[in-house]
């Protein structure tokens, strides 16, 4: 009995560690496959990658990402910004001031957040308990950074953002699709019959095909075994008998 309980606890610990890691990998892969990489900063455990969601608002981008991978915590949209917190990544969504119709997706490692972000700035978005865990209860922080959109005013401590080089692009995990950054959003006046059904920005319904079955009437008479037989009335028989009583 004791061995069984220990085995159950062991399995529970393994699952609790693996599932969050899979969720983090999933959100990172989703962003890399669907949006173009625009800028990079940092190295080692402190990395920051910025992607562009063209033609999508912050709320629309957040919904698409959350539908793919649920975060540990999701902040409200405030001043055109929103945070999605995963196991080892912080996704910072920001409306691009130069192109307000686009959303910038900044994917930061937690070490990058600890070393660069302003803790007072994050207090307006994240719960106090999460901030305590994120910043080690005061052992980290002290930076003034507030995201890629404000990088010219609130600069990160380590390094500067720049267009990704060929070597830095290779450091990003391989993609399964050709990343062009094109996201098609259905128009309100679009014909629903041509849309192929409902779905998110990551789903595309396959084209539907139609056809018909024709009956060959060239033959005069069919003797095939497939021809059903005519119904025959079952035969009945009248019988006579008697019932005796046991003595």
Steps between C-alpha positions, in 0.01 A plus 500: 500500500778739591684418177185572299461845659863586430460394138188715464679804646790443261271490198319814616827691534611395152173609343495831687848580366454381142160650419600866563816452293298364210267800523795740484647319199163510333453877532855569383458277195162656419643853498809401300295322235236769451675836536818654352798557728573872512762564769717318754696586811700315765680170514521187710214476750409867448334522161229713346339436159253740340247391236239700307131413474395708201140622494410357842412683819648409837177329607474301176861386523462399865186296426673315215798412722291403804283273284817315401665487843342613826737714713550485876376856523346744253485869578236745383564726200621834633643792302529277193704235683439153643706223662474121466709311758620147422734264685827645373384773261332837534304611193458877490244622243527866400324719250754642258495879535643548150248255347200491736329234289778252591588323824856434615553163670798504733603157630736542797671243715428547869867577564473785248193634677671482842806686377336771290133566574373757746328319785278803568386496137404132518299560819231656284454173310603200711390362835720569803564130562623451144722806522651363822586172329619671183732745672610269782338716771728795437820322393455609137367802317610858513477548124289763325409305187130501402493304179619518142256776405667732757858381445617849400372655823545212745808317378586144606810456710675239290549553128284671241236372262601445140383322189576128525810379325516174304671332796235626743223377273661155504494505880120515488350146498416371150161578355256260339352761267634782285480802726379802306307674777174517303189459711171518313207641693149428378309806383165579658343501153656173392270228368483231768430237235847558354681523832513127554350508847604673819851501642780708651786672322711184527236273338412464137214276391569264206303558177180305470427278202162400363380218276200293401411138438336410169298190424564304183168446322643353180424139589146376433482250780720434797569142600761594755502337840468851637140518373271463800252215499129560509341464836325163546215459741599248768309170504274414790367161612201415706555215744282300734586360839386450850616579847494227763509549867750305707346286771 
